Amino acid sequence: MLVGFLASADPAAKVYAEWTGKTCVENGFAFSLRVVDRELLEDAILQANNDDSVSGIIVYYPIFNNRQDQYLQQIVSIDKDVEGLSHRYIFNMYQNIRFLDPHNTKKSILPCTPLAVIKILEYLRIYNTILPYGNRLHGRTITVINRSEVVGRPLAALLANDGATVYSVDIADVQEFTRGAGLRKRRHEVVEKPGWTLENCLPLSDVVISGVPGDKYKVPLELMREGAACINFSSERNFSPEVKEKASIYVPAIGKVTIAVLLRNLLRLAQNKIDAAAHGVDDKSSAEPVIPSTA
Amino acid sequence: MLVGFLASADPAAKVYAEWTGKTCVENGFAFSLRVVDRELLEDAILQANNDDSVSGIIVYYPIFNNRQDQYLQQIVSIDKDVEGLSHRYIFNMYQNIRFLDPHNTKKSILPCTPLAVIKILEYLRIYNTILPYGNRLHGRTITVINRSEVVGRPLAALLANDGATVYSVDIADVQEFTRGAGLRKRRHEVVEKPGWTLENCLPLSDVVISGVPGDKYKVPLELMREGAACINFSSERNFSPEVKEKASIYVPAIGKVTIAVLLRNLLRLAQNKIDAAAHGVDDKSSAEPVIPSTA
């Protein structure tokens, strides 16, 4: 069973919760939405961590809309974290470490939204399956507009870890994520590109991925290469309608794929549990201690 | 050896690094300040994690001044985290769990700045040593103005876990942290106080602790009880000079105590290592996997 915790007053969180429920029902997954007071959420998550009938946990943010939300993200057991937000998972993602254990039986979970973009790029054959697994973006140049810790930066790292040259663009500056010439490195490195702007990045890019919040921003289409693939992960439309005349492929929204990826992660966690049991690997991958019951 | 990583352009970070060095030298601790490019900091920390000559690590923030800084805080090995910023430590603090292991041999580290305030309150005998350990603030009412994840909220939780009634005040609202009537609970609980402001909290408070950034804010002294103890942890002066006429005790700054606490945590980590070895406890308390060397 997937459990969703709704302790947010944000209408978008409520809509996301409803969508999750709908997608679960359509695909035969059990889903339980639990509406809880935000001051009781930490204990409710800990209880779900220790409840064997719960296979996965999703928490709808924002809740406190400050760093307390990041604290809560770390409360979810790593064995039930379908969103892939545990530090251990994020660390493995940046470090390009694909398994949780030295026996390579338990796959590390990737964060949902960046993974949704990856899955879309695989589907669109921008990942080239002729190339070896792990290097399938070798030769691609990709601009990612947004460098948030939630989507933009992890996405740039994932794409570079798979071999792409990535220009990560935010208001302040441009950074280049690569694995070095000839994919020398095991994982990406980052260099600043002083003075660079979209004027430098877009003409070089096969793929343009944008996730700028707010309804004002539009990607300057005139700078883009003819036939670029364009993906929007903002809740607003970052590409104006004329994008269809210039892009080879245009993906206006990724929400449905993100929920599918959430369910994929749920299956992955279940599979990890089965594989670990079959291989006799200690199932306690979580760093969290057992919590004594409250007095 | 304590290692400090300076990858921040913030002058205050540089000053804090210099103070740490000075305090270490005065007290016979080895200290090595390493100035690194922020893009190379993650690898530098990982290397120090694996270096047996390094006993403790401190990183001077802000660096990216966004959520990437919180990611970096989780990179430091739990066995070397003198600042007490690892999620495991923060989690134990909120949950009032005082040891890392079920054998109670390894003490959990507390975050430096909130712990500095606790140590000041102990020194000032606001902690009553007649009362049992763990309940020594029973009967005290304390207002904490600031509810950041770094200082204000952990401090309110620590004080309530030790038995105080705490009013946690920020711009938006007031929350009451307690362990319930008669210290019923093992750890604190939080309730919102709708409509409350400092006008309600200050007249009830034996102790007033303030950490509002910016030079504009002043605690309204006219609302305070005669003889209250006042502690300022802002880098600015949150109490106007007249506080000396009304307060029984006034502590204008806590920086030096914070660095002393940092060294105390360093000794604690060293002691944990010795105790764990003596008790034959597995020393691997960290959840981080061993990192393969880069290609």
HADDOCK unambig.tbl for C-alpha pairs under 7 A between the chains (distance, minus, plus):
assign (segid A and resid 39 and name CA) (segid B and resid 190 and name CA) 6.40 0.50 0.50
assign (segid A and resid 67 and name CA) (segid B and resid 149 and name CA) 6.01 0.50 0.50
assign (segid A and resid 68 and name CA) (segid B and resid 149 and name CA) 6.25 0.50 0.50
assign (segid A and resid 88 and name CA) (segid B and resid 288 and name CA) 6.96 0.50 0.50
assign (segid A and resid 149 and name CA) (segid B and resid 67 and name CA) 6.02 0.50 0.50
assign (segid A and resid 149 and name CA) (segid B and resid 68 and name CA) 6.28 0.50 0.50
assign (segid A and resid 185 and name CA) (segid B and resid 294 and name CA) 6.74 0.50 0.50
assign (segid A and resid 185 and name CA) (segid B and resid 295 and name CA) 5.53 0.50 0.50
assign (segid A and resid 186 and name CA) (segid B and resid 294 and name CA) 5.70 0.50 0.50
assign (segid A and resid 186 and name CA) (segid B and resid 295 and name CA) 5.35 0.50 0.50
assign (segid A and resid 190 and name CA) (segid B and resid 39 and name CA) 6.42 0.50 0.50
assign (segid A and resid 287 and name CA) (segid B and resid 287 and name CA) 5.24 0.50 0.50
assign (segid A and resid 288 and name CA) (segid B and resid 88 and name CA) 6.99 0.50 0.50
assign (segid A and resid 294 and name CA) (segid B and resid 185 and name CA) 6.68 0.50 0.50
assign (segid A and resid 294 and name CA) (segid B and resid 186 and name CA) 5.70 0.50 0.50
assign (segid A and resid 295 and name CA) (segid B and resid 185 and name CA) 5.49 0.50 0.50
assign (segid A and resid 295 and name CA) (segid B and resid 186 and name CA) 5.42 0.50 0.50
